[in-house]
Amino acid sequence: MEKPRSKIVSVIVSVLLVAVLIALLTAVAFSFVYIFHEKYYDKNGKANIYLYDMVFTDSDGNKYAYDFEKTGYDYLYINSTSERLNTDWCYLDSDGYIHYDDDLSISAENETCCIDEDGSLYYPARYATFYRDGTIKYSYNAANFSYDRLGKAYTYDHVPYYDSKGNRYKYVFDSASLKGWYINVSTGEAFENVYCFVDENGFFVYDSNHSFVEQDDIKNVRAYMGPDGETYYLASGIFWNENGELLDSFGKVID
């Protein structure tokens, strides 16, 4: 008859053997995935199995990485801190370094690159990786471009808005207040999006007196009438095509 101590030892040995077997199988599985899975390379040629493991750098050596569990691909976090950048406005310059387009001056040139107003070429960080030799790997389906009033193309949805004086505005969302705002990129002045509109010419207009009245007789778009008798459209519900024409929620040109 086996002694109790011998039984305990046998159980411990069995558990250890199972643990070792699991560890070996895990290592084999990881090696298999690493060898055969598509690789995403960074600027220095380091291979990553998953896109969200990519790390970008700027010319000062700062590191930018996703926190996929928190915010997916929406933000890049700086040097593993809580400071972060909206990836819609993060680009790689021709040397592969991160560039932040805070004033939304970069638009899509074509499927292979974007261009700044000074003619410099850039590549959206969200959709760009590198080849093993450190050169940039990027392409984007032009059918997915979004357009602004000027007919400029972008790889993100919240395109720049312009008022009749040529000021440019960008949309931001505050997760604390759960409110959206349009920000004048030159002055930093913020306008709550529920009072932000575009007129029939596509120019950004702020209803400072909250006097616009919603109209029910215009379909597929949230239309309002101002005190001047003119029609205005809620800015967050408006789109443009490549010709700079206003579109309704079904993508049809507004008459």
Buried (B, 14 or more C-beta within 10 A) or exposed (E): EEEEEEEEEEEEEEEEEEEEEEEEEEEEEEEEEEEEEEBBBBBEEBEBEEBBBBBBBBEEEEBBBBBEEEBEBBBBBBEEEEEBBBBBBBBBBEEBBBBBBEBBBBBBBEBEBBBBEEEBBBBBBBBBBBEEEEEBEBEBEEEEBBBBBEEBBBBBEBBBBBBEEEBBBBBEEEEEEEEBBBBBBEEEEBBBBBBBBBBEEBBBBBBEEEEBEEEEEBEEBBBBBBEEEEBBBBBBBBBBBEEBBBBBEEEEEBE
